[in-house]
């Protein structure tokens, strides 16, 4: 299974970006999908997850600003990021979990830089 992420870039504080990630290489659709991020000098942290039924979960710092969604037909997950803050600057990684194989896969990471 491969995950291809895109959509990162440089944006001013208060701006928006949309991240996309598509999973390929499996005959089955992912169960849980999510976005994580890792800022310089910090550990990777969960940003948001979405289950196959559409149930979502967010860390407190992005609630009301970020929206995770998925397109099951395309095996894709998205992260709409609004009202971006400099502290959102990080490399963002997408993740897909396949329960039938107990495997978790990661995308290559996409850099989001928010300038003040």
PyMOL commands that set and color helices and strands:
alter all, ss='L'
color gray80, all
select helices_A, chain A and resi 60-62+72-74+86-88
alter helices_A, ss='H'
color red, helices_A
select strands_A, chain A and resi 2-6+9-12+17-24+33-38+45-50+56-58+66-71+76-81+90-98+103-106+110-115
alter strands_A, ss='S'
color yellow, strands_A
deselect
rebuild
show_as cartoon
